[in-house]
Amino acid sequence: MQSYSVHGGIPMKDQGAPIAQQVVVSMPDQRVSDDIIFSTFNLHFFNPCCLGFGAFYNSIKARDSRYLGDFSKARQYGARARRLNIAAVIIGCISVLTVIIIIVTMKNNSEATLPYHYRQ
């Protein structure tokens, strides 16, 4: 290697090609699920005990927190919205099935109690 003298009198050595160093940039995970479409569907169609409204409210809070940069709160609100959405769908489906079963049962019972000449 060659030595070069600097104006201050300190010799410098030529090290050849520069060495690249790896740089790691830590960025927070910005993908936060707010389930706003699912919440809107439940708000309009499956809203037992106002669970659909609660899910919609938490979805909006998750979206607002994400825009403000508070990703931990956004994840928390998003998870709560998803749980409320699932509960609203389950309770809504059970309610619809129960009503259908009651209507079919009542129709069958009413036909069984009619006199024979009124039956078709």
Biopython code that builds the backbone (N, CA, C, O; Angstrom):
import numpy as np
from Bio.PDB.StructureBuilder import StructureBuilder

atoms = [
    (1, "MET", "N", (0.834, -1.174, 0.000)),
    (1, "MET", "CA", (0.000, 0.000, 0.000)),
    (1, "MET", "C", (0.877, 1.234, 0.000)),
    (1, "MET", "O", (1.996, 1.253, 0.511)),
    (2, "GLN", "N", (0.312, 2.247, -0.593)),
    (2, "GLN", "CA", (1.052, 3.495, -0.692)),
    (2, "GLN", "C", (0.697, 4.392, 0.486)),
    (2, "GLN", "O", (-0.414, 4.340, 1.014)),
    (3, "SER", "N", (1.635, 5.192, 0.877)),
    (3, "SER", "CA", (1.404, 6.168, 1.941)),
    (3, "SER", "C", (1.340, 7.542, 1.322)),
    (3, "SER", "O", (2.164, 7.895, 0.478)),
    (4, "TYR", "N", (0.365, 8.310, 1.740)),
    (4, "TYR", "CA", (0.214, 9.680, 1.281)),
    (4, "TYR", "C", (0.365, 10.588, 2.479)),
    (4, "TYR", "O", (-0.129, 10.280, 3.564)),
    (5, "SER", "N", (1.019, 11.665, 2.296)),
    (5, "SER", "CA", (1.174, 12.597, 3.409)),
    (5, "SER", "C", (0.107, 13.676, 3.297)),
    (5, "SER", "O", (-0.201, 14.159, 2.208)),
    (6, "VAL", "N", (-0.436, 14.033, 4.418)),
    (6, "VAL", "CA", (-1.454, 15.075, 4.494)),
    (6, "VAL", "C", (-0.769, 16.344, 4.932)),
    (6, "VAL", "O", (0.343, 16.319, 5.460)),
    (7, "HIS", "N", (-1.450, 17.470, 4.704)),
    (7, "HIS", "CA", (-0.867, 18.765, 5.014)),
    (7, "HIS", "C", (-0.433, 18.850, 6.482)),
    (7, "HIS", "O", (0.515, 19.569, 6.798)),
    (8, "GLY", "N", (-1.089, 18.152, 7.356)),
    (8, "GLY", "CA", (-0.719, 18.190, 8.772)),
    (8, "GLY", "C", (0.451, 17.290, 9.104)),
    (8, "GLY", "O", (0.913, 17.284, 10.245)),
    (9, "GLY", "N", (0.940, 16.533, 8.145)),
    (9, "GLY", "CA", (2.084, 15.689, 8.391)),
    (9, "GLY", "C", (1.733, 14.279, 8.820)),
    (9, "GLY", "O", (2.639, 13.514, 9.151)),
    (10, "ILE", "N", (0.448, 13.891, 8.831)),
    (10, "ILE", "CA", (0.048, 12.546, 9.241)),
    (10, "ILE", "C", (-0.049, 11.686, 7.981)),
    (10, "ILE", "O", (-0.796, 12.031, 7.065)),
    (11, "PRO", "N", (0.669, 10.605, 7.914)),
    (11, "PRO", "CA", (0.590, 9.764, 6.724)),
    (11, "PRO", "C", (-0.741, 8.987, 6.689)),
    (11, "PRO", "O", (-1.200, 8.491, 7.718)),
    (12, "MET", "N", (-1.353, 8.886, 5.500)),
    (12, "MET", "CA", (-2.594, 8.131, 5.316)),
    (12, "MET", "C", (-2.297, 6.973, 4.378)),
    (12, "MET", "O", (-1.456, 7.089, 3.486)),
    (13, "LYS", "N", (-2.970, 5.885, 4.575)),
    (13, "LYS", "CA", (-2.777, 4.716, 3.724)),
    (13, "LYS", "C", (-3.984, 4.543, 2.814)),
    (13, "LYS", "O", (-5.119, 4.789, 3.222)),
    (14, "ASP", "N", (-3.738, 4.126, 1.600)),
    (14, "ASP", "CA", (-4.796, 3.851, 0.639)),
    (14, "ASP", "C", (-5.365, 2.475, 0.957)),
    (14, "ASP", "O", (-4.637, 1.483, 0.983)),
    (15, "GLN", "N", (-6.660, 2.424, 1.196)),
    (15, "GLN", "CA", (-7.261, 1.151, 1.565)),
    (15, "GLN", "C", (-7.987, 0.510, 0.397)),
    (15, "GLN", "O", (-8.675, -0.491, 0.604)),
    (16, "GLY", "N", (-7.878, 1.013, -0.780)),
    (16, "GLY", "CA", (-8.505, 0.403, -1.946)),
    (16, "GLY", "C", (-9.977, 0.768, -2.024)),
    (16, "GLY", "O", (-10.350, 1.920, -1.803)),
    (17, "ALA", "N", (-10.810, -0.209, -2.339)),
    (17, "ALA", "CA", (-12.245, 0.024, -2.514)),
    (17, "ALA", "C", (-12.907, 0.297, -1.152)),
    (17, "ALA", "O", (-12.548, -0.305, -0.140)),
    (18, "PRO", "N", (-13.859, 1.198, -1.154)),
    (18, "PRO", "CA", (-14.556, 1.467, 0.112)),
    (18, "PRO", "C", (-15.391, 0.260, 0.541)),
    (18, "PRO", "O", (-15.880, -0.493, -0.300)),
    (19, "ILE", "N", (-15.545, 0.088, 1.820)),
    (19, "ILE", "CA", (-16.300, -1.027, 2.388)),
    (19, "ILE", "C", (-17.733, -0.554, 2.654)),
    (19, "ILE", "O", (-17.946, 0.478, 3.290)),
    (20, "ALA", "N", (-18.707, -1.317, 2.162)),
    (20, "ALA", "CA", (-20.119, -0.970, 2.369)),
    (20, "ALA", "C", (-20.589, -1.554, 3.695)),
    (20, "ALA", "O", (-20.309, -2.708, 4.017)),
    (21, "GLN", "N", (-21.288, -0.757, 4.434)),
    (21, "GLN", "CA", (-21.845, -1.215, 5.701)),
    (21, "GLN", "C", (-23.351, -1.364, 5.566)),
    (21, "GLN", "O", (-24.013, -0.601, 4.862)),
    (22, "GLN", "N", (-23.869, -2.357, 6.251)),
    (22, "GLN", "CA", (-25.297, -2.608, 6.203)),
    (22, "GLN", "C", (-26.004, -1.679, 7.181)),
    (22, "GLN", "O", (-25.584, -1.525, 8.328)),
    (23, "VAL", "N", (-27.087, -1.061, 6.708)),
    (23, "VAL", "CA", (-27.877, -0.161, 7.538)),
    (23, "VAL", "C", (-29.264, -0.763, 7.701)),
    (23, "VAL", "O", (-29.927, -1.084, 6.714)),
    (24, "VAL", "N", (-29.698, -0.915, 8.931)),
    (24, "VAL", "CA", (-31.015, -1.469, 9.213)),
    (24, "VAL", "C", (-31.900, -0.341, 9.720)),
    (24, "VAL", "O", (-31.597, 0.307, 10.721)),
    (25, "VAL", "N", (-33.002, -0.122, 9.007)),
    (25, "VAL", "CA", (-33.948, 0.911, 9.397)),
    (25, "VAL", "C", (-35.160, 0.218, 9.991)),
    (25, "VAL", "O", (-35.813, -0.585, 9.324)),
    (26, "SER", "N", (-35.455, 0.522, 11.219)),
    (26, "SER", "CA", (-36.589, -0.087, 11.906)),
    (26, "SER", "C", (-37.824, 0.783, 11.711)),
    (26, "SER", "O", (-37.887, 1.910, 12.201)),
    (27, "MET", "N", (-38.809, 0.244, 10.987)),
    (27, "MET", "CA", (-40.060, 0.962, 10.752)),
    (27, "MET", "C", (-41.179, 0.169, 11.405)),
    (27, "MET", "O", (-41.184, -1.059, 11.317)),
    (28, "PRO", "N", (-42.113, 0.820, 12.047)),
    (28, "PRO", "CA", (-43.226, 0.087, 12.643)),
    (28, "PRO", "C", (-44.139, -0.492, 11.554)),
    (28, "PRO", "O", (-44.238, 0.045, 10.451)),
    (29, "ASP", "N", (-44.790, -1.584, 11.893)),
    (29, "ASP", "CA", (-45.718, -2.210, 10.955)),
    (29, "ASP", "C", (-46.920, -1.294, 10.778)),
    (29, "ASP", "O", (-47.656, -1.037, 11.731)),
    (30, "GLN", "N", (-47.119, -0.804, 9.561)),
    (30, "GLN", "CA", (-48.174, 0.168, 9.315)),
    (30, "GLN", "C", (-49.435, -0.470, 8.768)),
    (30, "GLN", "O", (-50.387, 0.242, 8.446)),
    (31, "ARG", "N", (-49.473, -1.777, 8.653)),
    (31, "ARG", "CA", (-50.674, -2.450, 8.176)),
    (31, "ARG", "C", (-51.578, -2.737, 9.364)),
    (31, "ARG", "O", (-51.316, -3.640, 10.159)),
    (32, "VAL", "N", (-52.634, -1.963, 9.471)),
    (32, "VAL", "CA", (-53.588, -2.126, 10.562)),
    (32, "VAL", "C", (-54.935, -2.423, 9.934)),
    (32, "VAL", "O", (-55.405, -1.686, 9.068)),
    (33, "SER", "N", (-55.550, -3.503, 10.375)),
    (33, "SER", "CA", (-56.854, -3.882, 9.831)),
    (33, "SER", "C", (-57.949, -3.163, 10.616)),
    (33, "SER", "O", (-58.066, -3.325, 11.830)),
    (34, "ASP", "N", (-58.748, -2.368, 9.904)),
    (34, "ASP", "CA", (-59.838, -1.682, 10.591)),
    (34, "ASP", "C", (-61.201, -2.283, 10.262)),
    (34, "ASP", "O", (-62.177, -1.964, 10.941)),
    (35, "ASP", "N", (-61.306, -3.148, 9.236)),
    (35, "ASP", "CA", (-62.536, -3.851, 8.881)),
    (35, "ASP", "C", (-63.726, -2.916, 8.726)),
    (35, "ASP", "O", (-64.815, -3.211, 9.218)),
    (36, "ILE", "N", (-63.529, -1.796, 8.049)),
    (36, "ILE", "CA", (-64.594, -0.798, 7.936)),
    (36, "ILE", "C", (-65.745, -1.310, 7.070)),
    (36, "ILE", "O", (-66.899, -0.983, 7.346)),
    (37, "ILE", "N", (-65.468, -2.100, 6.033)),
    (37, "ILE", "CA", (-66.525, -2.626, 5.171)),
    (37, "ILE", "C", (-67.374, -3.641, 5.938)),
    (37, "ILE", "O", (-68.603, -3.609, 5.873)),
    (38, "PHE", "N", (-66.719, -4.527, 6.653)),
    (38, "PHE", "CA", (-67.410, -5.526, 7.467)),
    (38, "PHE", "C", (-68.265, -4.841, 8.527)),
    (38, "PHE", "O", (-69.395, -5.260, 8.782)),
    (39, "SER", "N", (-67.736, -3.798, 9.139)),
    (39, "SER", "CA", (-68.479, -3.065, 10.163)),
    (39, "SER", "C", (-69.686, -2.337, 9.581)),
    (39, "SER", "O", (-70.745, -2.288, 10.206)),
    (40, "THR", "N", (-69.528, -1.774, 8.390)),
    (40, "THR", "CA", (-70.651, -1.083, 7.748)),
    (40, "THR", "C", (-71.759, -2.079, 7.404)),
    (40, "THR", "O", (-72.939, -1.783, 7.591)),
    (41, "PHE", "N", (-71.384, -3.258, 6.902)),
    (41, "PHE", "CA", (-72.367, -4.300, 6.617)),
    (41, "PHE", "C", (-73.125, -4.688, 7.878)),
    (41, "PHE", "O", (-74.352, -4.790, 7.861)),
    (42, "ASN", "N", (-72.394, -4.907, 8.980)),
    (42, "ASN", "CA", (-73.047, -5.295, 10.229)),
    (42, "ASN", "C", (-73.887, -4.163, 10.808)),
    (42, "ASN", "O", (-74.906, -4.421, 11.450)),
    (43, "LEU", "N", (-73.488, -2.942, 10.597)),
    (43, "LEU", "CA", (-74.261, -1.806, 11.086)),
    (43, "LEU", "C", (-75.630, -1.771, 10.415)),
    (43, "LEU", "O", (-76.628, -1.440, 11.056)),
    (44, "HIS", "N", (-75.680, -2.111, 9.127)),
    (44, "HIS", "CA", (-76.938, -2.019, 8.392)),
    (44, "HIS", "C", (-77.774, -3.289, 8.444)),
    (44, "HIS", "O", (-79.002, -3.206, 8.435)),
    (45, "PHE", "N", (-77.149, -4.465, 8.497)),
    (45, "PHE", "CA", (-77.902, -5.701, 8.357)),
    (45, "PHE", "C", (-77.928, -6.556, 9.621)),
    (45, "PHE", "O", (-78.981, -7.096, 9.961)),
    (46, "PHE", "N", (-76.827, -6.696, 10.317)),
    (46, "PHE", "CA", (-76.768, -7.487, 11.545)),
    (46, "PHE", "C", (-76.386, -6.565, 12.688)),
    (46, "PHE", "O", (-75.206, -6.319, 12.937)),
    (47, "ASN", "N", (-77.390, -6.061, 13.378)),
    (47, "ASN", "CA", (-77.113, -5.115, 14.454)),
    (47, "ASN", "C", (-77.814, -5.537, 15.747)),
    (47, "ASN", "O", (-78.517, -4.726, 16.351)),
    (48, "PRO", "N", (-77.638, -6.799, 16.190)),
    (48, "PRO", "CA", (-78.284, -7.185, 17.446)),
    (48, "PRO", "C", (-77.556, -6.556, 18.630)),
    (48, "PRO", "O", (-76.326, -6.553, 18.694)),
    (49, "CYS", "N", (-78.323, -6.037, 19.540)),
    (49, "CYS", "CA", (-77.773, -5.421, 20.770)),
    (49, "CYS", "C", (-76.759, -4.327, 20.441)),
    (49, "CYS", "O", (-75.837, -4.090, 21.221)),
    (50, "CYS", "N", (-76.913, -3.668, 19.314)),
    (50, "CYS", "CA", (-76.029, -2.585, 18.857)),
    (50, "CYS", "C", (-74.574, -3.021, 18.698)),
    (50, "CYS", "O", (-73.670, -2.189, 18.782)),
    (51, "LEU", "N", (-74.337, -4.311, 18.471)),
    (51, "LEU", "CA", (-72.961, -4.778, 18.254)),
    (51, "LEU", "C", (-72.405, -4.247, 16.940)),
    (51, "LEU", "O", (-71.211, -3.961, 16.845)),
    (52, "GLY", "N", (-73.249, -4.111, 15.933)),
    (52, "GLY", "CA", (-72.805, -3.567, 14.651)),
    (52, "GLY", "C", (-72.359, -2.121, 14.786)),
    (52, "GLY", "O", (-71.372, -1.706, 14.179)),
    (53, "PHE", "N", (-73.097, -1.351, 15.590)),
    (53, "PHE", "CA", (-72.700, 0.041, 15.811)),
    (53, "PHE", "C", (-71.387, 0.119, 16.586)),
    (53, "PHE", "O", (-70.531, 0.948, 16.278)),
    (54, "GLY", "N", (-71.228, -0.746, 17.594)),
    (54, "GLY", "CA", (-69.970, -0.770, 18.347)),
    (54, "GLY", "C", (-68.789, -1.141, 17.479)),
    (54, "GLY", "O", (-67.703, -0.583, 17.631)),
    (55, "ALA", "N", (-68.991, -2.083, 16.565)),
    (55, "ALA", "CA", (-67.927, -2.482, 15.648)),
    (55, "ALA", "C", (-67.587, -1.332, 14.698)),
    (55, "ALA", "O", (-66.414, -1.077, 14.426)),
    (56, "PHE", "N", (-68.610, -0.640, 14.195)),
    (56, "PHE", "CA", (-68.385, 0.484, 13.293)),
    (56, "PHE", "C", (-67.622, 1.605, 14.007)),
    (56, "PHE", "O", (-66.706, 2.196, 13.436)),
    (57, "TYR", "N", (-67.997, 1.891, 15.245)),
    (57, "TYR", "CA", (-67.325, 2.922, 16.043)),
    (57, "TYR", "C", (-65.843, 2.576, 16.239)),
    (57, "TYR", "O", (-64.976, 3.434, 16.074)),
    (58, "ASN", "N", (-65.559, 1.322, 16.591)),
    (58, "ASN", "CA", (-64.166, 0.917, 16.800)),
    (58, "ASN", "C", (-63.377, 0.906, 15.493)),
    (58, "ASN", "O", (-62.172, 1.160, 15.504)),
    (59, "SER", "N", (-64.024, 0.620, 14.382)),
    (59, "SER", "CA", (-63.341, 0.678, 13.087)),
    (59, "SER", "C", (-62.932, 2.106, 12.752)),
    (59, "SER", "O", (-61.828, 2.349, 12.265)),
    (60, "ILE", "N", (-63.833, 3.047, 13.019)),
    (60, "ILE", "CA", (-63.507, 4.459, 12.772)),
    (60, "ILE", "C", (-62.372, 4.909, 13.690)),
    (60, "ILE", "O", (-61.467, 5.621, 13.254)),
    (61, "LYS", "N", (-62.415, 4.497, 14.955)),
    (61, "LYS", "CA", (-61.335, 4.857, 15.893)),
    (61, "LYS", "C", (-60.000, 4.243, 15.450)),
    (61, "LYS", "O", (-58.952, 4.876, 15.587)),
    (62, "ALA", "N", (-60.035, 3.021, 14.923)),
    (62, "ALA", "CA", (-58.803, 2.376, 14.438)),
    (62, "ALA", "C", (-58.237, 3.154, 13.261)),
    (62, "ALA", "O", (-57.029, 3.377, 13.180)),
    (63, "ARG", "N", (-59.111, 3.566, 12.347)),
    (63, "ARG", "CA", (-58.642, 4.325, 11.187)),
    (63, "ARG", "C", (-58.077, 5.679, 11.610)),
    (63, "ARG", "O", (-57.045, 6.102, 11.090)),
    (64, "ASP", "N", (-58.736, 6.365, 12.542)),
    (64, "ASP", "CA", (-58.240, 7.659, 13.026)),
    (64, "ASP", "C", (-56.890, 7.505, 13.731)),
    (64, "ASP", "O", (-55.985, 8.314, 13.525)),
    (65, "SER", "N", (-56.755, 6.475, 14.556)),
    (65, "SER", "CA", (-55.484, 6.249, 15.266)),
    (65, "SER", "C", (-54.362, 5.933, 14.292)),
    (65, "SER", "O", (-53.221, 6.345, 14.500)),
    (66, "ARG", "N", (-54.684, 5.201, 13.226)),
    (66, "ARG", "CA", (-53.658, 4.888, 12.218)),
    (66, "ARG", "C", (-53.201, 6.159, 11.516)),
    (66, "ARG", "O", (-52.007, 6.334, 11.274)),
    (67, "TYR", "N", (-54.134, 7.046, 11.187)),
    (67, "TYR", "CA", (-53.759, 8.297, 10.526)),
    (67, "TYR", "C", (-52.951, 9.203, 11.444)),
    (67, "TYR", "O", (-52.116, 9.975, 10.973)),
    (68, "LEU", "N", (-53.192, 9.116, 12.751)),
    (68, "LEU", "CA", (-52.438, 9.933, 13.702)),
    (68, "LEU", "C", (-51.077, 9.330, 14.043)),
    (68, "LEU", "O", (-50.253, 9.980, 14.686)),
    (69, "GLY", "N", (-50.838, 8.087, 13.615)),
    (69, "GLY", "CA", (-49.539, 7.456, 13.846)),
    (69, "GLY", "C", (-49.461, 6.613, 15.100)),
    (69, "GLY", "O", (-48.384, 6.120, 15.436)),
    (70, "ASP", "N", (-50.575, 6.430, 15.808)),
    (70, "ASP", "CA", (-50.597, 5.611, 17.023)),
    (70, "ASP", "C", (-51.013, 4.195, 16.628)),
    (70, "ASP", "O", (-52.188, 3.838, 16.717)),
    (71, "PHE", "N", (-50.038, 3.391, 16.189)),
    (71, "PHE", "CA", (-50.341, 2.084, 15.633)),
    (71, "PHE", "C", (-50.755, 1.072, 16.688)),
    (71, "PHE", "O", (-51.518, 0.154, 16.386)),
    (72, "SER", "N", (-50.274, 1.213, 17.920)),
    (72, "SER", "CA", (-50.690, 0.261, 18.953)),
    (72, "SER", "C", (-52.171, 0.439, 19.285)),
    (72, "SER", "O", (-52.892, -0.548, 19.436)),
    (73, "LYS", "N", (-52.628, 1.676, 19.401)),
    (73, "LYS", "CA", (-54.059, 1.926, 19.636)),
    (73, "LYS", "C", (-54.883, 1.493, 18.435)),
    (73, "LYS", "O", (-55.982, 0.961, 18.595)),
    (74, "ALA", "N", (-54.361, 1.716, 17.229)),
    (74, "ALA", "CA", (-55.089, 1.324, 16.021)),
    (74, "ALA", "C", (-55.276, -0.185, 15.972)),
    (74, "ALA", "O", (-56.354, -0.664, 15.621)),
    (75, "ARG", "N", (-54.224, -0.949, 16.323)),
    (75, "ARG", "CA", (-54.351, -2.400, 16.358)),
    (75, "ARG", "C", (-55.354, -2.843, 17.414)),
    (75, "ARG", "O", (-56.121, -3.782, 17.197)),
    (76, "GLN", "N", (-55.346, -2.166, 18.555)),
    (76, "GLN", "CA", (-56.265, -2.501, 19.640)),
    (76, "GLN", "C", (-57.717, -2.256, 19.209)),
    (76, "GLN", "O", (-58.572, -3.119, 19.408)),
    (77, "TYR", "N", (-57.996, -1.102, 18.628)),
    (77, "TYR", "CA", (-59.353, -0.804, 18.163)),
    (77, "TYR", "C", (-59.752, -1.739, 17.021)),
    (77, "TYR", "O", (-60.901, -2.178, 16.957)),
    (78, "GLY", "N", (-58.829, -2.044, 16.130)),
    (78, "GLY", "CA", (-59.125, -2.939, 15.016)),
    (78, "GLY", "C", (-59.470, -4.342, 15.485)),
    (78, "GLY", "O", (-60.389, -4.966, 14.953)),
    (79, "ALA", "N", (-58.740, -4.845, 16.478)),
    (79, "ALA", "CA", (-59.030, -6.180, 17.016)),
    (79, "ALA", "C", (-60.393, -6.200, 17.703)),
    (79, "ALA", "O", (-61.147, -7.163, 17.567)),
    (80, "ARG", "N", (-60.703, -5.145, 18.433)),
    (80, "ARG", "CA", (-62.012, -5.066, 19.098)),
    (80, "ARG", "C", (-63.136, -4.989, 18.065)),
    (80, "ARG", "O", (-64.184, -5.609, 18.243)),
    (81, "ALA", "N", (-62.925, -4.236, 16.994)),
    (81, "ALA", "CA", (-63.934, -4.147, 15.933)),
    (81, "ALA", "C", (-64.161, -5.513, 15.287)),
    (81, "ALA", "O", (-65.301, -5.885, 15.013)),
    (82, "ARG", "N", (-63.090, -6.256, 15.044)),
    (82, "ARG", "CA", (-63.238, -7.580, 14.435)),
    (82, "ARG", "C", (-64.010, -8.528, 15.351)),
    (82, "ARG", "O", (-64.868, -9.278, 14.885)),
    (83, "ARG", "N", (-63.707, -8.500, 16.667)),
    (83, "ARG", "CA", (-64.438, -9.363, 17.597)),
    (83, "ARG", "C", (-65.920, -9.002, 17.644)),
    (83, "ARG", "O", (-66.774, -9.888, 17.671)),
    (84, "LEU", "N", (-66.228, -7.715, 17.656)),
    (84, "LEU", "CA", (-67.628, -7.291, 17.676)),
    (84, "LEU", "C", (-68.334, -7.654, 16.369)),
    (84, "LEU", "O", (-69.508, -8.025, 16.390)),
    (85, "ASN", "N", (-67.647, -7.554, 15.247)),
    (85, "ASN", "CA", (-68.229, -7.949, 13.967)),
    (85, "ASN", "C", (-68.572, -9.429, 13.951)),
    (85, "ASN", "O", (-69.654, -9.812, 13.506)),
    (86, "ILE", "N", (-67.671, -10.250, 14.425)),
    (86, "ILE", "CA", (-67.914, -11.689, 14.452)),
    (86, "ILE", "C", (-69.076, -12.015, 15.375)),
    (86, "ILE", "O", (-69.927, -12.836, 15.034)),
    (87, "ALA", "N", (-69.120, -11.383, 16.537)),
    (87, "ALA", "CA", (-70.230, -11.618, 17.470)),
    (87, "ALA", "C", (-71.560, -11.170, 16.862)),
    (87, "ALA", "O", (-72.574, -11.846, 17.036)),
    (88, "ALA", "N", (-71.568, -10.046, 16.155)),
    (88, "ALA", "CA", (-72.802, -9.549, 15.539)),
    (88, "ALA", "C", (-73.296, -10.509, 14.471)),
    (88, "ALA", "O", (-74.497, -10.764, 14.383)),
    (89, "VAL", "N", (-72.397, -11.046, 13.660)),
    (89, "VAL", "CA", (-72.805, -11.985, 12.608)),
    (89, "VAL", "C", (-73.348, -13.276, 13.220)),
    (89, "VAL", "O", (-74.376, -13.787, 12.775)),
    (90, "ILE", "N", (-72.672, -13.798, 14.225)),
    (90, "ILE", "CA", (-73.120, -15.049, 14.848)),
    (90, "ILE", "C", (-74.491, -14.871, 15.488)),
    (90, "ILE", "O", (-75.394, -15.674, 15.255)),
    (91, "ILE", "N", (-74.652, -13.823, 16.293)),
    (91, "ILE", "CA", (-75.936, -13.597, 16.958)),
    (91, "ILE", "C", (-77.031, -13.291, 15.939)),
    (91, "ILE", "O", (-78.162, -13.750, 16.095)),
    (92, "GLY", "N", (-76.711, -12.525, 14.901)),
    (92, "GLY", "CA", (-77.689, -12.228, 13.858)),
    (92, "GLY", "C", (-78.133, -13.467, 13.109)),
    (92, "GLY", "O", (-79.325, -13.636, 12.852)),
    (93, "CYS", "N", (-77.197, -14.342, 12.751)),
    (93, "CYS", "CA", (-77.551, -15.577, 12.040)),
    (93, "CYS", "C", (-78.386, -16.507, 12.914)),
    (93, "CYS", "O", (-79.348, -17.115, 12.444)),
    (94, "ILE", "N", (-78.019, -16.613, 14.170)),
    (94, "ILE", "CA", (-78.809, -17.440, 15.093)),
    (94, "ILE", "C", (-80.219, -16.880, 15.229)),
    (94, "ILE", "O", (-81.180, -17.648, 15.269)),
    (95, "SER", "N", (-80.362, -15.566, 15.300)),
    (95, "SER", "CA", (-81.684, -14.944, 15.405)),
    (95, "SER", "C", (-82.526, -15.203, 14.162)),
    (95, "SER", "O", (-83.707, -15.533, 14.274)),
    (96, "VAL", "N", (-81.934, -15.057, 12.978)),
    (96, "VAL", "CA", (-82.666, -15.296, 11.733)),
    (96, "VAL", "C", (-83.086, -16.759, 11.636)),
    (96, "VAL", "O", (-84.226, -17.045, 11.271)),
    (97, "LEU", "N", (-82.186, -17.690, 11.957)),
    (97, "LEU", "CA", (-82.529, -19.108, 11.916)),
    (97, "LEU", "C", (-83.626, -19.447, 12.919)),
    (97, "LEU", "O", (-84.507, -20.251, 12.617)),
    (98, "THR", "N", (-83.586, -18.854, 14.093)),
    (98, "THR", "CA", (-84.617, -19.091, 15.104)),
    (98, "THR", "C", (-85.974, -18.612, 14.618)),
    (98, "THR", "O", (-86.972, -19.309, 14.802)),
    (99, "VAL", "N", (-86.033, -17.454, 14.011)),
    (99, "VAL", "CA", (-87.300, -16.933, 13.485)),
    (99, "VAL", "C", (-87.829, -17.836, 12.379)),
    (99, "VAL", "O", (-89.028, -18.109, 12.331)),
    (100, "ILE", "N", (-86.958, -18.304, 11.489)),
    (100, "ILE", "CA", (-87.392, -19.206, 10.417)),
    (100, "ILE", "C", (-87.937, -20.504, 10.997)),
    (100, "ILE", "O", (-88.974, -20.990, 10.545)),
    (101, "ILE", "N", (-87.267, -21.068, 11.976)),
    (101, "ILE", "CA", (-87.723, -22.315, 12.604)),
    (101, "ILE", "C", (-89.075, -22.109, 13.283)),
    (101, "ILE", "O", (-89.951, -22.967, 13.185)),
    (102, "ILE", "N", (-89.251, -20.996, 13.961)),
    (102, "ILE", "CA", (-90.529, -20.719, 14.634)),
    (102, "ILE", "C", (-91.650, -20.581, 13.608)),
    (102, "ILE", "O", (-92.739, -21.116, 13.817)),
    (103, "ILE", "N", (-91.409, -19.879, 12.515)),
    (103, "ILE", "CA", (-92.449, -19.699, 11.490)),
    (103, "ILE", "C", (-92.827, -21.036, 10.858)),
    (103, "ILE", "O", (-94.012, -21.315, 10.676)),
    (104, "VAL", "N", (-91.840, -21.866, 10.519)),
    (104, "VAL", "CA", (-92.124, -23.164, 9.919)),
    (104, "VAL", "C", (-92.878, -24.056, 10.908)),
    (104, "VAL", "O", (-93.823, -24.746, 10.524)),
    (105, "THR", "N", (-92.472, -24.046, 12.156)),
    (105, "THR", "CA", (-93.140, -24.853, 13.173)),
    (105, "THR", "C", (-94.582, -24.405, 13.375)),
    (105, "THR", "O", (-95.476, -25.242, 13.493)),
    (106, "MET", "N", (-94.820, -23.108, 13.417)),
    (106, "MET", "CA", (-96.183, -22.600, 13.594)),
    (106, "MET", "C", (-97.048, -22.955, 12.388)),
    (106, "MET", "O", (-98.223, -23.286, 12.554)),
    (107, "LYS", "N", (-96.499, -22.893, 11.195)),
    (107, "LYS", "CA", (-97.260, -23.238, 9.994)),
    (107, "LYS", "C", (-97.643, -24.708, 10.009)),
    (107, "LYS", "O", (-98.778, -25.055, 9.682)),
    (108, "ASN", "N", (-96.706, -25.580, 10.387)),
    (108, "ASN", "CA", (-96.998, -27.013, 10.444)),
    (108, "ASN", "C", (-98.030, -27.328, 11.525)),
    (108, "ASN", "O", (-98.895, -28.179, 11.316)),
    (109, "ASN", "N", (-97.955, -26.665, 12.666)),
    (109, "ASN", "CA", (-98.908, -26.911, 13.751)),
    (109, "ASN", "C", (-100.295, -26.406, 13.391)),
    (109, "ASN", "O", (-101.287, -27.031, 13.768)),
    (110, "SER", "N", (-100.392, -25.302, 12.679)),
    (110, "SER", "CA", (-101.705, -24.765, 12.329)),
    (110, "SER", "C", (-102.404, -25.667, 11.315)),
    (110, "SER", "O", (-103.628, -25.789, 11.358)),
    (111, "GLU", "N", (-101.668, -26.299, 10.408)),
    (111, "GLU", "CA", (-102.269, -27.222, 9.456)),
    (111, "GLU", "C", (-102.730, -28.496, 10.143)),
    (111, "GLU", "O", (-103.722, -29.094, 9.727)),
    (112, "ALA", "N", (-102.036, -28.917, 11.179)),
    (112, "ALA", "CA", (-102.411, -30.149, 11.870)),
    (112, "ALA", "C", (-103.689, -29.971, 12.686)),
    (112, "ALA", "O", (-104.387, -30.956, 12.926)),
    (113, "THR", "N", (-104.020, -28.774, 13.115)),
    (113, "THR", "CA", (-105.213, -28.536, 13.937)),
    (113, "THR", "C", (-106.456, -28.243, 13.126)),
    (113, "THR", "O", (-107.545, -28.190, 13.697)),
    (114, "LEU", "N", (-106.346, -28.049, 11.812)),
    (114, "LEU", "CA", (-107.508, -27.783, 10.984)),
    (114, "LEU", "C", (-108.330, -29.060, 10.801)),
    (114, "LEU", "O", (-107.773, -30.157, 10.756)),
    (115, "PRO", "N", (-109.669, -28.915, 10.696)),
    (115, "PRO", "CA", (-110.477, -30.100, 10.393)),
    (115, "PRO", "C", (-110.114, -30.675, 9.027)),
    (115, "PRO", "O", (-109.529, -29.991, 8.187)),
    (116, "TYR", "N", (-110.467, -31.931, 8.822)),
    (116, "TYR", "CA", (-110.032, -32.635, 7.629)),
    (116, "TYR", "C", (-110.544, -31.987, 6.346)),
    (116, "TYR", "O", (-109.805, -31.933, 5.363)),
    (117, "HIS", "N", (-111.780, -31.495, 6.322)),
    (117, "HIS", "CA", (-112.333, -30.944, 5.094)),
    (117, "HIS", "C", (-111.795, -29.546, 4.758)),
    (117, "HIS", "O", (-112.034, -29.058, 3.653)),
    (118, "TYR", "N", (-111.063, -28.877, 5.696)),
    (118, "TYR", "CA", (-110.437, -27.588, 5.382)),
    (118, "TYR", "C", (-109.012, -27.734, 4.858)),
    (118, "TYR", "O", (-108.447, -26.771, 4.339)),
    (119, "ARG", "N", (-108.442, -28.879, 4.979)),
    (119, "ARG", "CA", (-107.054, -29.091, 4.534)),
    (119, "ARG", "C", (-107.019, -29.195, 3.011)),
    (119, "ARG", "O", (-107.978, -29.657, 2.393)),
    (120, "GLN", "N", (-105.967, -28.786, 2.439)),
    (120, "GLN", "CA", (-105.852, -28.847, 0.975)),
    (120, "GLN", "C", (-104.899, -29.904, 0.555)),
    (120, "GLN", "O", (-104.679, -30.097, -0.641)),
]
sb = StructureBuilder()
sb.init_structure("model")
sb.init_model(0)
sb.init_chain("A")
sb.init_seg("    ")
for serial, (resi, resn, name, xyz) in enumerate(atoms, 1):
    if name == "N":
        sb.init_residue(resn, " ", resi, " ")
    sb.init_atom(name, np.array(xyz, "f"), 0.0, 1.0, " ", f" {name:<3s}", serial, name[0])
structure = sb.get_structure()
